[in-house]
Amino acid sequence: MTARYADRPEDLASRDEAAAMSGLEFLQAMIAGRISAPPIARVLDFELTAADPGCAVFRGTPRFEFANPMGTLHGGWYGAILDSAMGCAVMSVVPRGFWYTTLEYKVNLVRAVPFGTPVEARGTVAHAGRTTAVADGALRGVADGRLYATATTTCLVMAL
């Protein structure tokens, strides 16, 4: 993969750079390494691997450092990768000069992801309107397709 990550705010795409691209162009530039991925993706060990109109895919591998006090994967990691996938799915349908932000999301944990298990989070747009968009997400094992979590989100679409 060719991801490069921002180490400081100046490394992220500027407002003017972002406004000059459609959401899909922005995501594809990130995948190609032409613009920096956000540092949270490096910290939480996941990466945007694909973006098509209405769909975005992240891959990641949870580490023991993401454990909760009970020694299992913290729900925040599920939320972070699924929010990223669903939000980027919405971003993939946003026209040039617009942006999005998450208004709310809900995650349903189906089973624990074992540490070290590569997973794929796929976000898919269910509805994209002028000011809001709704997307669904699923977190599955890369090797066996096993379902670990599902999610839904509502995003606000706004002019930059």
Secondary structure, DSSP 8 states (H G I E B T S, - for coil): ----B-SSGGGS--HHHHHTS-HHHHHHHHHHTSS-B-HHHHHTTEEEEEEETTEEEEEE---GGGB-TTSSB-HHHHHHHHHHHHHHHHHTT--TTEEEEEEEEEEEE-S---TT--EEEEEEEEEE-SSEEEEEEEEEETTT--EEEEEEEEEEEEE-
